[in-house]
């Protein structure tokens, strides 16, 4: 069957197929398919340039199969720019916001041409018209809208193989594609801030020197920069404002529209060759269209009632579990399909190795509780593609009972916010933290063991993109977000930080010395805890945001990693490399299962908690609110790792000593029979290694010591 549309500029238009959704080039032509349950008609619009205000052809999609509108255009090739106009009722009170004057992005677009050019025409209602969203705006929005792009997905992957690093050997490095390379002197200038720049040898060499096994990239899905930020000369630097769930953002590419797909794949291929996995931060909980007064860019105009959770009491409004105006409706089968199709695409086509889900509870809310055994988790777990990669949840959102740490099902790891908070409090000198810190050091069995998960369910971190950097955590006790233009009202007020005597930069040698020691304490604690360690980019070289703990809108030297290292930065980098190497070389520091608190073959329990006199902690010691000293003894036979031939991997006995208090302590080390002598291999109060003499060590105030007994 063939037909020609008189408004198609002579292009041939065939019925096409409802599957797959999106624009699919098959080597001969392009199939277009878009879902809308409530639309009455759909127009496919073709454009000659990304900033064009008028289409070169407008084609009515005459075929509709199972609520999918579709057509095949044999004359359309890769590189073609397109969008949709969707007809239907304008009834906001019923949740319908159709307006064919507004050009819309394809929800399945594999590439998007560029940024939004903001004006009132991008809003489907008349901005400022009293009751606002009840009056439609009939002006054409095409001139300000980026365009979807037909892409050629073929790519020469060659011998590319996913590293498939086991969870217990994983070390994650969270980073921003642009911020990592903008100031790096050894990254070629044309590549700085891009996918290709991130995969250059200087960056790969740095990551490998740290022992990093996976990068976790801040959002790379195409995102919109909020109008209010643009008008204030700011941007959405972090990218948590997605508008294209299949499209790598073009702003991180060196070439034009469509090139971002090839360059992203090239980046992944280079990371894999270096043995490093690529995890991407994904934002399926909301979109960039905001609340009922937001723009009409894609989902709102295609089928608002299907894609979003609407307020059952007033369907003009949205149920907002995310704090940004809307929540994606994963209870709708087609919206859930959008999420799973996107995830599958990024694994199969883009070769990524895992996902970190922003505000993950919002995806699993049903009526309205978070259901750990609900539809979302069931669909993801049984998926033969998505279910085999690394899945990490940010386990909180803004809905009721939104703090879900420890409540996700088998197969998921979580950002462990309780780890972050307790470790921060302990090293800030707060009393009463010993019991909590012990649980976190041992892998947080109190959070994960009951659900039959392992220590690898805990992604341990002290800092991340959101909040203070490691340097700022020990340099500021108050946030300093004035540059964001919100009168310092934005960002967290409770950071569990300590400045050690001065707010911000200081010339005091004592304050500087204490800050460097506490940074080493935090990094050593992270490296020697059971679970999966995650570093935030630049923390290993003292990156600062000058006290800004919400730098989401800052794209410049404030947020970029500075690579001109002073001696203190180099020392911190060397220390970070050293403690992570110790972790990688000793199997007792990366168990696959929780400690059993039972004797091992060498005698003694696999894990023992010691007090300064060398004896085991008592109930009174744990309950003492003034106790800030703790010893963690792990026996060499406490390993549960095997080599490629299934043989047990033996480690070294370690004794990890922490003093979060203001007074030094003499700590008696245990005598472990005929085993070798203890050796002090880490001491954050003084550099170097040394044997232990006299059966005890001096554990300086606000410091850690790691002792090792080889083969012991």
C-alpha positions, 0 to 999 in steps of 0.5 A: 500500500502506497499513498502520497500526501499533498502537503509532503512536498512530493515525499512518498508516504507509506503506512509503515509499522507501529514498532519500534517506536521512534524514528528508525532508519533501516538502510532504505527509508525511515519509519516513524511511530509515536504513541498517543492514547488520547490524540485525535490526529498527529502531524509529522513535521520535517525541517531543513535547519535546526532553528527553522520556524517553518517545516519543509513538509507536514505529513498527517500520520494516517495509520493508527495501531494500538494507539500508535500513530505511524508512517514510513517515508522511503525518501527520509535519510539520517540527519533529517530534522523532525518534530510532531504536532499533536491534535486533541482536546484542550481540556486541562480540567480533564488532564488534556493539553493538546495544542498543534501550534506547539512543535514537540520532540519525539519521546524516542528521539535518538538525537536532539539538535540543540538547546531551547530558545526560550519565549512565551510561544513554547507554552501551550497556554497564554502566559499571563492570561489570568487563569493561565493554563485554561487559555490555549496559545495559538502561536507556532513554537517551532522557531524556538524548539530544538528538533529531533534527528533521524540517526544512523545507529551503525557503529564499529564496536570491533572487539568491544567487551564489557569489563563486567567487574564484580561488585565486590571489586568495584570502585566508582568515580562520579564525574561530570563529562564537561567539568572533568576536562575543561581545565586539563592541560593535556586534553586537546583543547577541541576535545575539552568538555566532551565525550571524546575528551573524557576518554583521552589518555590523561583522564584514563591514566588518572582513573586507572592510577586511582584503581577506579573500575567504573565511572558514574556520569552525571546525566548525559540524556539530553536536558533542558536548561530552565528558562529562569536560569537562562534569563539570569545568565546561569545554566543547568550544569548538572543536567537533572532536567531530562527531555530526551531519554534516548538522546546523548546531550549534543552539548558534550559532542564536538560535532553537530546534531547526530554526531553525539551518538557516535562520539558517546559510543567512542567514549564507551569503547575507549573506557572498556578498552581501559577496563573501566565500566560506564554507569550513567545517572538517569532521571526517569522520575520527572521531565523538564516540562515542570508543573502545570505552568511549564512549557509544552516541549514533548510529553505534555503535548503528546499525551499529558494524561498518560505520561504524567501523574495527575492530581486526582483532586484536580487534574489540571495539576500534577502529583509532585514527588520530585520537587520539580513540578511533575512525576512521570507516570510509570503506572501507565504501561506505555510510560513504563515501556518508555523507561524500559525501552530507554534502558535497554537501548542504552545497554544494547546500542550504547553499551553502558554497564549500569544505571544510577536512578535519580530519586528512585522511589518516585518510580516505584510509588503506587497509591502512593506508597513506595512498593519494593515488590511493585510493578517497576521493580518486577519489570526491571528485574525480569528484563533479560537486558536491563536485569544483568547490568549494575543498578543503583538507586538514589533511595529517597524522594520528596514523597511521603516516607521518601527516605527508603535507604535499605528498602530496595529489593534484591538486585539493587544497590543503593547510595547509602546516605546513612553511611555518608552522614554517620562517617561525616559526624564521626570525623567532625568530632560528634560524640555517640557515633561509634556504634553507627560507624561500626555498622557502616564499616562492616557493610551496613548489615542492619540495612541490607542483610534482612532482604538477603542482599550483600555488602555490595548493596551499599554504595558508600560515599562521603561526598557526591555532586550534590553538597560540599566537596571533600575539601569544603566539607572540612573548610566550611560550616555554612553553605555559601551559595550566593552565586546562585542568585537565590540569596543563599536560600538553596542547598542543604543547611545541615551538612555535618561539616566542620571548618577546624577553626576558620571559615574558608581559606586561611593562613593558619598552618594548624587549621590547614594541617587538621583539614588535610588530616581529616580529608585523609581520615575520610578517604581511608574510612571509605577505602577500608569499609565493606561495600562499594566505595564511590569517589566524587570527581576532584576530591582526590586533588582537593577540588573546592566550590568555595563553600557552594553546596548546590552548584547545579547552575554553575558551569565554570571554574567554580565547578570544573576540576582544576589540574594545576596541583599544589604540593598538598594536592599531590600528597592527597592524590598519592594518599588516595591512590595508596589506600585504594591500592591497599583495598584492591590487594587485600581480600578481607577489605572487600568481602562478598558477604556479611561477617558471620561474627563466628570463629574462622579457621585461624582461630578467633572471630572473623570480625572483632571490635576492640577498645584501646586496651585491646579487649573486645568492646562491651555493651557499656563501651558501645553505649558510652556517649563519650567514646570516640575510639574504635578498633576493627580487627578482621582476620586473614581467614575472613575472606570469602573470595575465590580465584578463577579456579574456585580456590579461596583467596587469602588476605592479610589480617588487618586492624583498623583504628579510628580516633574521632576524639580530641585526645590521643590514645594508647592502643594495645594491639592483640597478640595473634599467636605465632603469626607475623609481626604487626606493621603500621601501613597507614597513619593519617597523623604521620607519613610512612610505614613502620613496625609496631614495637612494645605491643601498642601504638599511639593513636593521635587525636582525629586520626586513623591507623591501619595495621597489617599482619601478613598471613596472620 
